[in-house]
């Protein structure tokens, strides 16, 4: 699992490392890695020699990284121009290195640009871009290179204008992000939250981490963990010679209704795709479930379902007294539960919420933003990770806050983000599939935070796979889960 670090932790690590090195070493390491990545991009567009490179240079170390990288490219024959946003405060040594290598300072962008380096603001920036920088950022789409293609934009450490510790992106009065949109972000020493979470992550493009020797100096707890395929593979339950349907885990699914039978069908499909050996369905959509999934054991009520190792409850259940009674029965079972959709709406009733907080067995709740707002009285806001952790602590539950970059928070303050999300999943019923898969992972014995991280990761991959065939529906995602999970062995 990749670790993500807050600005204060990165700053402290840089200070500790720099105290052991000759002055300027760390910046030159960063610049060398940045220049290497830029050279690879230019190689795809006719080569470094004679390429036109524009440096957007702010004050401080971020501008210094950019200037030194520009000097590397200039020595390889690129025509490098530096546009200084604060000329009197540009990094003096970096500017001298650029000029010595043949680069020049300009007061306006050249007509042809193959590559733009965004060195306007680094990890110390906050509050969006100032007017001049914002206008430059907005104009980048108009730059084109020798081949007529739009100029590639490389952000230095982070895209300028984003809130680094939260991933928030301020908007202009017209609703446009007041930040640079990059094709590639080259970041130094460690990942930062804005590169993996919130709307800023979508502006970062492809993220490359350059090792500058910082890792041993990063102390304390990371802000986030980013789930990887290797994590999911390590966590995945393995079958042995003695495995049978009950030892693999039994998941109960209390979802759907006569009004919304599809929610039951889809959540059961998600559960069946998982690693458990048996699915028990309890609800009024049992005829529809059995028609689509004959291997399921189906009853009309939670009380009649029999023994399970985890419950999934809520999708399409309804919000009337009968539904509330089924939710109470699920919460009374001493097993992990997943609460989704209508179950979350029912939790707004204070008595049910109190029962949730007093519960000993693990709980995972899976709100989207509007459901989060019903639970908390306000939307997640600019700091999605902080909001997720606050709700997790209040509910004494693992919270899976759905979105393009789904955030998972635990009651004890740990947070994870899923990198596989896709807008293709923004369609009805896909959350039902996710809830079913998550319940199966809990029933198979995964701890709730791992079950949530693995389910989000695999669900995202299934969404991407389904999107290859065109517009995505929830049944497409359920079908795509099987070949994705088959790769786990």
matplotlib code that plots the C-alpha trace (Angstrom):
import matplotlib.pyplot as plt

x = [0.0, 1.4, 1.6, 0.5, 2.0, 0.8, 2.7, 4.0, 5.4, 7.1, 8.6, 9.9, 11.5, 13.1, 14.6, 16.0, 17.5, 18.9, 20.8, 22.9, 23.6, 25.5, 23.3, 21.2, 21.5, 17.9, 16.7, 19.1, 17.9, 14.3, 15.2, 17.1, 14.1, 11.7, 13.9, 14.1, 10.3, 10.0, 12.6, 10.6, 7.5, 9.4, 10.8, 7.2, 6.8, 9.9, 12.7, 14.3, 16.5, 14.8, 11.7, 10.1, 9.7, 8.0, 8.7, 6.0, 8.1, 6.9, 9.0, 10.7, 11.9, 9.2, 10.4, 14.0, 13.1, 11.6, 14.5, 17.1, 15.0, 14.8, 18.6, 18.9, 16.6, 18.4, 21.8, 20.2, 19.2, 15.7, 14.7, 13.7, 11.9, 11.1, 8.1, 8.8, 5.6, 7.5, 10.8, 12.4, 11.8, 12.8, 15.3, 18.6, 20.8, 18.3, 17.8, 21.6, 21.8, 19.1, 20.8, 24.2, 22.6, 21.2, 17.7, 16.1, 13.6, 10.5, 7.7, 5.1, 4.7, 6.2, 3.9, 4.9, 5.2, 5.7, 5.9, 4.9, 6.3, 4.0, 6.3, 4.0, 3.2, 4.4, 3.2, 3.2, 0.5, -3.1, -6.3, -6.2, -4.2, -3.7, -5.2, -2.1, -1.3, -5.0, -5.1, -1.9, -3.4, -6.5, -4.5, -2.5, -5.1, -4.3, -0.6, 0.4, 3.7, 5.7, 3.4, 0.2, -0.8, -1.7, 1.3, 1.9, 1.6, 3.8, 3.1, 6.1, 5.3, 1.6, -0.6, -0.5, -3.6, -4.8, -5.2, -2.4, -3.5, -7.2, -7.4, -9.9, -9.8, -11.2, -13.4, -13.4, -16.6, -17.4, -17.1, -13.8, -11.1, -8.6, -5.7, -3.5, -4.7, -1.7, -1.1, 1.6, 2.6, 6.2, 6.2, 9.2, 9.9, 6.3, 2.8, 0.6, -3.1, -4.1, -2.6, -4.9, -8.1, -10.7, -11.2, -7.4, -6.6, -8.3, -6.1, -2.9, -3.0, -0.5, 1.5, 5.2, 7.0, 10.7, 12.8, 15.0, 16.0, 13.1, 11.5, 13.6, 12.9, 9.1, 7.9, 4.6, 1.4, 0.7, -2.4, -3.7, -3.0, -3.6, -4.8, -2.8, -3.5, -0.8, -2.7, -5.9, -4.1, -2.4, -5.8, -7.8, -9.1, -7.5, -9.2, -7.6, -8.4, -10.7, -12.7, -16.5, -19.3, -19.7, -16.0, -15.7, -18.4, -22.1, -23.3, -26.9, -28.5, -31.5, -32.1, -34.7, -38.5, -41.5, -41.1, -37.3, -36.6, -33.6, -31.7, -31.9, -30.9, -27.9, -26.7, -26.9, -25.0, -22.2, -22.2, -22.1, -19.1, -17.1, -15.2, -17.9, -19.5, -23.2, -25.6, -28.8, -31.4, -34.1, -36.7, -39.9, -37.9, -37.0, -38.9, -36.9, -33.7, -34.3, -35.2, -31.8, -29.7, -31.0, -28.1, -29.3, -31.2, -34.1, -36.6, -39.0, -37.5, -34.1, -35.4, -35.9, -32.7, -30.5, -26.9, -24.6, -21.1, -22.1, -25.2, -25.7, -28.8, -30.4, -30.4, -34.0, -35.3, -37.6, -37.9, -41.2, -41.7, -41.3, -37.9, -36.9, -37.8, -35.6, -32.7, -33.2, -33.0, -29.8, -28.2, -29.2, -27.1, -23.6, -21.8, -20.3, -22.9, -22.8, -25.4, -26.2, -28.8, -32.2, -30.5, -28.6, -31.8, -33.3, -30.3, -31.3, -33.8, -31.9, -32.8, -31.3, -28.2, -27.7, -28.1, -25.4, -22.9, -23.4, -22.8, -19.7, -19.5, -18.0, -20.1, -19.4, -21.6, -21.4, -22.9, -22.6, -22.5, -26.2, -26.6, -23.6, -25.4, -28.5, -26.4, -24.3, -26.5, -24.0, -22.1, -18.5, -17.1, -13.6, -11.9, -13.4, -10.9, -11.5, -15.2, -15.1, -13.0, -15.3, -18.3, -16.4, -15.6, -19.2, -20.8, -18.1, -18.1, -15.9, -17.2, -16.8, -17.6, -18.3, -17.0, -14.6, -11.8, -13.7, -12.4, -12.4, -12.1, -11.9, -13.1, -9.5, -8.4, -6.9, -7.9, -7.5, -8.3, -9.3, -7.4, -9.6, -12.8, -14.3, -17.2, -18.7, -19.9, -22.1, -25.2, -28.1, -27.5, -23.7, -23.6, -25.9, -23.2, -20.5, -22.4, -23.0, -19.3, -18.3, -20.6, -19.1, -15.6, -16.7, -18.3, -15.0, -13.2, -11.5, -11.3, -13.8, -11.2, -9.6, -12.9, -14.0, -10.7, -10.6, -14.3, -13.9, -10.7, -12.2, -15.5, -13.6, -11.7, -15.0, -16.4, -13.5, -13.7, -17.5, -16.9, -14.8, -18.0, -19.7, -22.3, -22.3, -25.2, -25.1, -25.6, -22.5, -20.5, -21.7, -20.8, -17.4, -16.5, -16.1, -13.2, -11.6, -11.8, -10.6, -7.2, -6.8, -6.7]
y = [0.0, 3.4, 6.0, 9.6, 12.4, 15.8, 18.9, 19.3, 15.8, 16.3, 19.6, 18.1, 15.2, 17.6, 19.6, 16.6, 15.2, 18.6, 19.0, 16.0, 17.0, 19.8, 22.9, 22.5, 18.7, 17.9, 20.4, 19.1, 15.5, 16.6, 18.6, 15.6, 13.3, 16.0, 16.6, 12.9, 12.5, 15.6, 14.2, 11.0, 13.0, 15.0, 11.8, 10.9, 14.2, 14.3, 14.4, 16.8, 18.6, 21.7, 21.1, 24.3, 24.2, 26.9, 27.2, 28.9, 29.9, 31.1, 32.0, 29.6, 26.1, 24.9, 27.5, 26.4, 22.8, 24.0, 26.2, 23.5, 21.0, 23.6, 23.8, 20.1, 20.2, 23.2, 21.4, 18.7, 21.2, 22.2, 25.8, 26.7, 29.9, 30.9, 33.1, 34.5, 35.3, 37.2, 38.2, 39.7, 36.5, 33.8, 31.3, 32.9, 29.9, 28.0, 31.1, 31.4, 27.7, 28.1, 31.1, 29.3, 26.4, 28.6, 29.2, 32.6, 34.7, 35.9, 38.2, 36.2, 32.6, 31.8, 30.9, 27.3, 25.2, 21.5, 21.2, 23.4, 23.0, 24.2, 25.6, 28.4, 27.2, 24.2, 22.4, 25.6, 27.2, 27.7, 29.4, 28.9, 30.8, 34.6, 36.5, 36.4, 32.8, 31.8, 33.4, 31.6, 28.3, 28.8, 29.7, 26.5, 24.7, 27.1, 26.2, 23.8, 22.1, 21.4, 18.5, 20.6, 18.7, 20.5, 21.2, 18.6, 20.0, 18.7, 19.8, 20.2, 18.3, 19.2, 21.1, 24.7, 26.0, 22.8, 22.5, 20.0, 18.4, 17.9, 17.7, 20.6, 22.8, 26.4, 27.6, 30.9, 33.0, 31.3, 27.8, 26.9, 25.3, 27.9, 25.4, 24.0, 20.8, 18.6, 15.7, 14.4, 15.4, 14.6, 14.6, 14.4, 12.2, 11.1, 11.3, 14.1, 14.0, 16.3, 13.7, 10.9, 12.3, 15.0, 17.0, 17.8, 14.2, 14.6, 17.6, 15.7, 13.4, 10.6, 10.8, 9.8, 9.7, 10.6, 9.2, 11.9, 10.0, 11.3, 8.0, 7.3, 10.8, 10.6, 10.1, 9.7, 8.5, 9.0, 10.9, 8.1, 4.7, 4.0, 0.5, -1.5, -4.8, -6.5, -5.6, -7.1, -10.2, -10.6, -10.2, -12.5, -15.7, -18.8, -22.2, -25.3, -29.1, -28.9, -25.9, -26.2, -23.7, -23.1, -22.6, -20.1, -18.0, -17.4, -13.9, -12.7, -10.1, -8.1, -5.8, -5.0, -5.0, -5.6, -2.0, -2.3, -6.0, -5.0, -3.9, -7.3, -9.0, -6.7, -6.9, -10.7, -10.7, -8.8, -11.2, -14.2, -12.8, -12.7, -15.4, -16.8, -20.2, -19.4, -16.5, -16.3, -13.8, -12.4, -10.1, -9.7, -9.8, -13.5, -14.7, -12.3, -13.3, -17.0, -16.5, -14.9, -16.7, -20.2, -21.1, -18.7, -19.8, -17.3, -16.5, -13.7, -12.3, -11.8, -13.8, -16.8, -16.6, -18.9, -18.5, -16.1, -14.6, -11.1, -9.1, -6.7, -4.5, -1.5, -1.3, -0.9, -2.0, 1.0, 3.3, 2.1, 0.4, -3.1, -2.1, -0.6, -3.8, -5.8, -3.3, -3.8, -7.6, -7.2, -5.0, -7.4, -10.2, -10.5, -10.4, -7.7, -5.7, -3.5, -0.7, 0.9, 3.2, 2.9, 1.6, 4.8, 6.9, 4.8, 5.6, 9.2, 8.0, 8.6, 5.3, 3.2, 5.4, 4.9, 1.1, 1.3, 3.1, 0.6, -2.4, -4.6, -6.4, -4.4, -2.1, -0.6, 2.2, 3.1, 6.6, 8.8, 12.5, 13.1, 10.2, 11.6, 14.9, 13.2, 11.5, 14.5, 17.5, 18.8, 17.5, 16.3, 19.7, 20.5, 17.9, 14.6, 12.6, 14.6, 14.4, 10.6, 10.2, 12.3, 10.3, 7.0, 8.2, 9.3, 6.2, 3.8, 2.3, 2.0, 4.6, 4.1, 7.5, 6.8, 9.0, 9.1, 8.6, 6.6, 7.3, 4.7, 5.9, 3.9, 4.9, 4.9, 7.5, 5.6, 6.5, 4.9, 6.0, 3.9, 4.7, 2.6, 4.7, 5.7, 8.1, 5.1, 3.8, 6.9, 5.0, 3.4, 0.0, -0.1, 0.7, -2.3, -4.5, -3.0, -3.6, -7.2, -7.8, -6.0, -8.2, -11.3, -10.2, -9.6, -13.0, -14.5, -13.1, -9.9, -7.1, -4.3, -1.7, -4.3, -5.6, -2.0, -1.2, -4.4, -4.1, -0.5, -1.4, -4.5, -2.7, 0.1, -2.3, -4.0, -0.6, 0.2, -3.2, -2.8, 0.6, -0.9, -2.0, 1.4, 2.9, 0.9, -0.6, -2.2, -5.7, -5.0, -4.3, -7.4, -9.5, -7.8, -8.6, -12.3, -12.0, -9.3, -11.6, -14.6, -12.9, -13.3, -17.0]
z = [0.0, -1.0, 1.7, 1.3, 3.5, 4.6, 3.8, 7.4, 7.4, 4.0, 5.2, 8.4, 6.4, 3.9, 6.7, 8.4, 5.1, 3.9, 7.2, 6.2, 2.6, 0.8, 0.0, -3.1, -3.3, -2.7, -5.3, -7.9, -7.3, -7.8, -10.9, -12.4, -12.0, -13.4, -16.4, -17.1, -17.2, -19.4, -21.8, -22.1, -22.9, -25.6, -27.0, -28.0, -29.8, -32.0, -29.3, -26.9, -29.4, -30.8, -28.7, -27.3, -23.6, -21.5, -17.8, -15.6, -12.6, -9.3, -6.3, -3.9, -4.2, -6.6, -9.1, -8.4, -9.2, -12.5, -13.5, -12.8, -14.8, -17.6, -17.6, -18.0, -21.0, -22.5, -22.3, -24.4, -27.1, -26.2, -26.6, -23.1, -22.1, -18.6, -17.7, -14.3, -12.4, -9.6, -11.3, -8.3, -6.2, -8.7, -7.4, -8.1, -8.5, -10.6, -12.9, -13.3, -14.2, -16.8, -18.4, -18.4, -20.2, -23.0, -21.6, -21.7, -19.8, -21.6, -20.8, -22.8, -23.9, -27.3, -30.2, -30.4, -27.2, -27.0, -23.2, -20.3, -16.8, -14.1, -11.4, -10.3, -6.7, -4.8, -1.7, 0.3, -1.9, -0.7, -1.7, -5.5, -8.0, -8.1, -11.1, -13.4, -12.6, -13.1, -16.5, -17.5, -16.3, -18.3, -21.4, -21.4, -23.6, -26.4, -26.7, -29.4, -30.4, -33.5, -34.4, -34.0, -30.9, -27.7, -25.4, -22.7, -19.2, -16.4, -12.9, -10.6, -7.3, -7.4, -9.8, -8.9, -7.1, -5.4, -1.7, -1.1, 2.2, 1.2, -2.6, -2.7, -5.8, -5.5, -8.3, -10.1, -10.3, -13.6, -12.0, -13.6, -11.4, -10.2, -10.7, -13.4, -15.2, -15.8, -18.1, -15.8, -12.2, -11.1, -7.3, -5.0, -2.0, -1.2, -2.5, -1.3, -0.6, -3.6, -6.0, -4.9, -3.4, -4.1, -7.3, -7.4, -8.2, -11.5, -12.3, -11.6, -14.6, -14.5, -11.2, -11.1, -7.8, -7.9, -5.1, -3.6, -0.4, 1.7, 2.8, 5.9, 7.2, 6.9, 10.4, 12.2, 10.6, 6.9, 5.9, 3.7, 2.3, -1.4, -2.1, -4.7, -6.5, -4.5, -1.3, -2.5, -3.7, -0.2, 1.6, -0.7, 1.0, -0.4, -0.8, 0.6, 0.3, 3.3, 2.1, 1.8, 1.5, 5.2, 6.0, 3.1, 4.9, 4.5, 3.7, 4.4, 2.1, 3.3, 0.4, -2.2, -2.0, -4.2, -5.4, -6.0, -6.8, -8.9, -5.9, -4.4, -7.6, -8.0, -4.4, -4.5, -7.7, -6.0, -3.1, -5.4, -7.2, -3.9, -2.1, 0.2, -0.2, 0.2, 0.0, 2.0, 0.8, 3.1, 1.7, -0.4, -3.7, -3.2, -6.3, -8.5, -6.7, -7.2, -10.8, -11.5, -8.9, -8.2, -5.9, -3.3, -0.2, 0.0, 2.8, 3.5, 6.7, 8.4, 11.3, 9.1, 7.2, 9.3, 10.4, 8.5, 9.0, 7.8, 6.7, 3.8, 4.4, 2.8, -1.0, -2.2, 1.2, 1.7, 4.7, 6.3, 9.6, 8.1, 6.6, 10.0, 11.7, 9.3, 9.9, 13.7, 13.2, 11.2, 13.8, 16.5, 14.9, 16.4, 13.0, 10.7, 8.7, 5.6, 5.7, 2.3, 0.8, 2.6, 5.7, 5.9, 5.6, 8.4, 10.6, 10.7, 13.3, 16.5, 18.2, 15.3, 15.3, 19.0, 18.6, 15.9, 18.1, 20.9, 18.7, 19.3, 15.9, 12.9, 10.8, 7.4, 6.0, 2.3, 1.8, -1.3, -0.7, -0.3, 2.1, 4.0, 4.3, 5.6, 8.3, 9.2, 8.4, 5.9, 2.8, 3.1, 1.9, 0.9, 3.1, 2.2, 4.2, 7.4, 6.9, 6.5, 9.6, 11.7, 10.6, 11.3, 14.8, 15.5, 14.2, 15.5, 12.0, 9.0, 6.4, 2.7, 1.2, -2.4, -5.2, -8.1, -5.5, -2.8, 0.7, 3.5, 7.1, 10.4, 13.9, 15.1, 12.5, 9.6, 6.1, 2.7, -0.8, -3.9, -7.1, -9.5, -9.5, -12.8, -13.7, -15.6, -12.2, -11.7, -12.7, -10.8, -9.1, -9.2, -5.4, -4.8, -6.5, -4.3, -1.1, -2.0, -2.7, 0.5, 2.5, 1.0, 1.9, 5.5, 5.7, 4.4, 7.4, 6.1, 8.7, 7.8, 6.5, 4.3, 3.1, 2.2, 0.5, -1.5, -2.5, -3.7, -5.7, -7.4, -8.1, -9.7, -11.9, -12.9, -13.8, -16.0, -17.7, -18.3, -19.8, -22.6, -24.2, -24.1, -21.6, -18.3, -16.5, -13.0, -14.5, -16.7, -13.6, -11.8, -14.9, -15.1, -11.5, -12.3, -14.7, -12.5, -9.4, -11.4, -11.7, -8.0, -8.4]

ax = plt.figure().add_subplot(projection="3d")
ax.plot(x, y, z, "-o")
ax.set_aspect("equal")
plt.show()
